[in-house]
Amino acid sequence: MGIKFYAHFLVEQPQPRGLEEFRGVVELDGQPRPNKGMKEATRIIARNFGRAQQDVKVLQWARLH
């Protein structure tokens, strides 16, 4: 069973799309590493979009209860 989070983030996409904004619920297969916060969110989102971490900026990240 996955763990659900609310995420609001920006992803720099290749041209011609450029910067795209996303927000909504994301579901993870496991528990993120403790005390990593936004850095962990950025790593996970970048991996899922096939982008480098520097291409992702997380604006909000919160676990849903």
SULSUL-V189704 format. One record per backbone hydrogen bond with DSSP energy under -1.0 kcal/mol. CO is the residue of the C=O (numbers start at 0). NH is the residue of the N-H. Records with the same first field share a line. If there is no record, write none. Layout:
CO->NH ; NH
This chain:
2->27
3->63
4->25
5->61
6->23
7->58 ; 59
8->21
9->56
10->19
13->16
17->12
19->10
21->8
23->6
25->4
27->2
32->35
35->38
36->40
37->41
38->42
39->43
40->44
41->45
42->46
43->47
44->48
45->50
51->54
52->55
54->11
56->9
59->7
61->5
